[in-house]
Amino acid sequence: MALNIDLDLCTGCGACVAVCPFCALTQRASDGKVEVNEACTACGACVEVCPVGALSLAAAPAAPAAAAPGAFRGLWVVAEQRRGRLQEVAFELLGKGRDLADQLGVRLGAVLLGYGVGDCVAPLFEHGADRVYVVDHPALEAYTSEPYAEAMSELIRRHKPEIVLAGATSIGRGFIARVAIQVNTGLTADCTELAVDPETRQLLQTRPAFGGNILATILCPNHRPQMATVRPKVFARPAPEAGRTGERLDETVELKAPVVRVLETVNAMQNEVNVAGAEFIVTGGRGLGGAENFKLLAELADALGGAAVGASRAAVDAGWISSFHQVGQTGKTVRPKIYIACGVSGQIQHLVGMSSSDTIIAINKDPAAPIFAVADIGIVGDLFEVVPELIKALRQ
């Protein structure tokens, strides 16, 4: 049900405003007439007290019917940029998107939203995009979720892609759920693997579930586009193909002025190491036994030439190190050349964040620790004996 207001009958008496239990009714400053906001639950209390019959309840308009899946073609990647600089996750998704698009026999599109972002187009072609859809609009200069969602939803309605992928970043997570609602489809968040079934054209979206204790593969068989977000570093960035070109489509979209206005952007200054972008990571878990023992891992990181220091959730929750260092499902997803896990048991919540590392070295005194199942090199021993020997050998 939905509340209808006949403004010709409304006298601005305010009786309905007084009885609304959800503060969903307000009076206009200009004439006192009533307006309804999104807090309305259609309870009907206001209808009963209106002395002039200006309020009524009616059936809400039905949600738009989903178009037949067969009417959709193509795979899109949201080419996330910040201040005119493409983010790594955009290239990572283009690499995976290229593989999936080839399996489906469709073009790979990149959607570029922003203002003055023309310089971002060429790198998208070089990393696999066949088409780049550009919405260049002042309302998109500083990221806010409403205009981003509005622009993306309009493009989907126009061109009907069958799959849309976005990064599980603060920007991607911030607006892509709105898009899914606006185009009447589903969304699988924080995927760790993607595949397609060429026969059914369904996207197989795998993500951790039930606290990371299982990996669930989710399908969206009846609605299009199929939408998913993927965390940074889950997929490898493809090598660029210099000189590769494609089709640029400049799209015109009518956008309202955003309700939220960005007044100033301040870059946070952190002394923390960028774990997500590091090529070498030394991670400590519960086996370290205390905050003071992370100094030993810092020494090993230094001996490796400035590796990043990571941590399991158990170490972070114990207060031994800040959350900026956390690797795993609720921390950073990493893809370093070498990942050294010291005293990390290797629960699935941690593995989903680091199992794509090129080489995994595990040090644990428990030979049955799950971390050894994914390790390329396993050392069964006391980390307080093994790590000092590694440092000594590296510094010789």
Secondary structure, 3 states (H helix, E strand, C coil): CEEEECCCCCCCCCHHHHHCCCCCEEECCCCCCEEECCCCCCCCHHHHHCCCCCEEEECCCCCCCCCCHHHCCCEEEECCEECCEECHHHHHHHHHHHHHHHHHCCCEEEEEEECCCHHHHHHHHHCCCCEEEEEECHHHCCCCHHHHHHHHHHHHHHHCCCEEEEECCHHHHHHHHHHHHHCCCCEEEEECEEEEECCCCEEEEEEEECCCCEEEEECCCCCCCEEEEECCCCCCCCCCCCCCCCEEEECCCCCCCCCCCCCCCCCCCCCCCCHHHCCEEEEECHHHCCHHHHHHHHHHHHHCCCCEEEECHHHHHCCCCCHHHEECCCCECCCCCEEEEECCCCCHHHHCCCCCCCEEEEEECCCCCHHHHCCCEEEECCHHHHHHHHHHHHHC
